[in-house]
Amino acid sequence: MQSELVRGTSFPFATGRARGPWLRLLSEVLNLAGPSAEFLRHSERDWASATFSGARHTVALTFDGAAAVAHGEAFMTLLPDHEFTVPRHIVADAAVTSVEQTQAPARMTLEVELLVLQDF
């Protein structure tokens, strides 16, 4: 499943499973990242083990400007230990998987991956 931010709107839309936990998860990621984060994209792929099922979510964000980059660095520190509240789901893992940073102009683009398991 893929969701995209539509320019000119304030909300992402989804194709496919619109009732999954992705919107709540994305909302929490954006709240944690703060107002200086710009949402770039979200993707989701099914995940399963012998005992659990869920999905891996990838979220890309960018932070423009020195102050925003500082917020992005704080977000990277907070993300792994953040307690997400997604009804009927558990965020089992949250990690930064990619960082691209430039000094002039100050800009940081992050890709984070979250493993979300169904909690029955």
Summary of the structure (lengths in Angstrom):
residues: 120
radius of gyration: 14.5
end to end distance: 22.0
largest distance: 48.3
contacts: 340
relative contact order: 0.22
helix: 23%
strand: 48%
